[in-house]
Amino acid sequence: MPRFALALLVLISGAVLSAADSPRARDLGVPFDGRPGPLNAITDVAGVEVGQTTLIRGEGLLVVGQGPVRTGVTAIFPRGQRNDAAVFAGWFSLNGNGEMTGTTWLDEAGILEGPIGLTNTHSVGVVRDAIIQWQVAHRPKENKIWWSLPVVAETWDGWLNDLNGFHVKPEHVFAALDGAKGGPVEEGSVGGGTGMICHEFKGGIGTASRVTHGYTVGVLVQANYGLRRQLRIAGVPVGRELHEGAFRPDEDGSIIVVIATDAPLVPHQLKRLARRASLGLGRMGSISGDGSGDIFLAFSTANPVPAERGRAGTVQMMNTEDLGPVFAGVVEATEEAIVNALVAARDMTGADGHAVKALPHDKLREVLKKYGRLVEK
């Protein structure tokens, strides 16, 4: 077969394609703290919908503009496609070697309007613009969109993907947005996470949730950070035990964490919530190195936002002293979402024959058992 003659594979999904063939971290006996929601996904927060477009094409030597292509788009709707009401939101940058658009207004107003996009570093612009196009086309005439500042975030997939070929097009963004739905969320090498690498294993998209004190916290990550030797899972130094195949001398990569909750939180509380993703990342062994863009966003679906113009609105807000369990939910769900991304990902070979192995399930179980941390099924 001639180079790059492989057919384009485009997967658009908000659901697991084959759940029976895709074990998650808990299925392998990885122990986690806290109680997950029914789906153990960001979509456990009522109204949240996720859509993904996965682009995989070509093999062999990199030819800019031709491939190989290993990239995509992930879209998250806080209240679903059909509800464009804003939500309260806050964000936090643990290390800023990355990009998340729309954050200046997010800081100023404390509200998030429209979907969130995740993609590769050099496709942020096209995804941002395509989201606006989609909003203009789908917004009712009586609620015409005059301006929009979408939130779009990125991680770098240039080791496996033809990053400078600009293969993400508006139609791929539209497909992810149109395909968004609730229910189980596909994980691993899909959507914006298609070409990502985590702790020198194949990384990508992962999700998890926690139910605490009557509220739900859901997390979705695009994991593309860390060195092998740093990797810890359930407190076990897995990366040091499974060091064979490590290929990076220095930390290189990023992670985006999106946090959803139905707890009644206002913007300054949501910024505090976003900061707690740092602790989940720390549980995995990350030091958030200089080259990493570790950027987190949290939103709440609890309050109707904004208030009717010309009138004061009523807002519910949790007492600050009650936030501890919600903070814990973020830490726990962030950790599990990253491990789910590692477990779901599969081996991938991309640009210039660069090959990245997936975390081996059997060896992970062996290491956890060695340290007395395996949950026998």
Order of alpha helices (4+ residues) and beta strands (2+ residues): beta-beta-beta-beta-alpha-beta-beta-alpha-beta-alpha-beta-beta-beta-beta-alpha-beta-alpha-alpha-beta-alpha-beta-beta-alpha
